[in-house]
Amino acid sequence: MAFTAAVTRRVLYEDNEAGFLYPIGNTLAKAVLPAGQDLPSDCKVLLLGCGDVRNALKTAAALHAAGCTAAEVHLNDISDVILARNVILLQAASSIDCSQPDDVAFLWSIWFNACLEQEQRQRLDALLQQAVQGQLHPSIALADTCCNSSDSNHEEQLQQRLTRIWKAWFGCKKTPQAVEKERKAFMMSAINRRQAAEGGADDHRRWSEAAHLASEKQLLDKRVQDAQEMPDNIQDILAAELK
């Protein structure tokens, strides 16, 4: 089956200051199929905020199993980094032999591992070089669908943005130790920010509890005062009940 993945991007809602990036999905892969029992021979599927390619590959496999002979799966995400990574993953998936353990291990490593073996790094560099030179697999197409741009060269602009990312990855020669140190520093920074936020919430909660206790104390003092003003026989009855 011919599987055409058109990588698309909308920039209308992008906020680069948010800093959110999910290179590896945190949910199980799900096939997205058109509604109805009878699928057309050629299907088009749009994955908004696609994240990594797990859902796209799952969808392609499900369409093939259902008898679909051709499909277009459009991958749309707010992050250029996500799209650049997806292109490389699709390029790798399109070039490996699934019957060869080394090929499967290579795809797994570039998808999930932080550190690569030397041979895997060389294969990744070859894929990055192909992407930089525009030598993508025929099943992969770039299409920028930004609707608020006056420039007609959307695909060229997207290619340029992704190329900058691929070149940065190609030139990255960090050691496993450096990657581990960087990851730990990033995680500690995130933990410290969360603890600071939770600390502020704890302070607010403590202030609220203190105000509530003060209010309860005032109410209790008022009730004690009211009780003291009761006739002696009523006070005796209340005291007996309390005992």
Residue pairs with C-beta under 8 A, 6 or more apart in sequence:
1 60
1 63
1 64
1 68
1 69
1 70
1 71
2 69
2 70
2 71
2 139
3 60
3 64
3 71
3 73
3 139
4 70
4 71
4 72
4 73
4 139
4 140
4 141
5 53
5 56
5 72
5 73
5 74
5 75
5 90
5 139
5 140
5 141
6 72
6 73
6 74
6 75
6 141
6 142
6 143
7 74
7 75
7 83
7 86
7 87
7 140
7 141
7 142
7 143
7 158
8 74
8 75
8 76
8 143
8 144
8 145
9 76
9 77
9 78
9 80
9 83
9 144
9 145
9 146
9 158
10 76
10 78
10 145
10 146
10 147
11 78
11 146
11 148
11 149
12 146
12 147
12 148
13 78
14 78
15 78
21 79
21 81
21 82
22 51
22 52
22 82
23 52
23 81
23 82
23 85
24 52
24 111
24 112
25 51
25 52
25 54
25 55
29 54
29 55
29 57
29 58
30 55
30 58
31 55
31 58
31 59
31 61
31 62
31 63
32 45
32 47
32 55
32 59
33 39
33 43
33 45
33 59
33 62
33 63
33 66
34 40
34 43
34 45
39 63
39 66
39 67
39 68
40 68
41 67
41 68
41 69
41 70
42 68
42 69
42 70
42 71
42 72
43 63
43 68
43 70
43 71
43 72
44 71
44 72
44 73
44 74
45 59
45 63
45 71
45 72
45 73
45 74
46 74
46 76
47 55
47 56
47 59
47 73
47 74
47 75
47 76
48 76
49 76
49 77
49 78
50 56
50 75
50 76
50 77
50 82
50 86
51 77
51 82
52 82
52 85
52 86
52 89
52 111
53 75
53 86
53 89
53 90
53 93
56 73
56 75
56 86
56 90
57 93
59 71
59 73
60 71
60 73
63 71
64 71
74 143
75 83
75 86
76 145
77 83
77 86
80 161
80 162
80 165
81 165
83 158
83 162
84 131
84 162
84 165
84 166
84 169
87 131
87 136
87 140
87 142
87 162
88 110
88 124
88 127
88 128
88 131
88 166
89 107
89 110
89 111
90 137
90 139
90 140
91 127
91 130
91 131
91 136
91 137
91 140
92 106
92 107
92 110
92 123
92 127
93 107
94 137
94 139
94 140
95 127
95 137
96 103
96 104
96 106
96 107
97 103
98 104
105 120
106 120
106 123
109 116
109 117
109 120
110 116
110 120
110 124
114 176
114 179
114 180
114 183
115 176
115 179
116 124
125 170
128 166
128 167
128 169
128 170
129 170
130 136
131 162
131 163
131 166
132 163
132 166
132 167
132 170
134 159
136 142
142 155
142 158
142 159
142 162
143 154
143 155
143 158
144 154
144 155
144 157
144 158
145 154
146 154
149 157
151 157
174 182
227 235
227 238
228 235
230 238
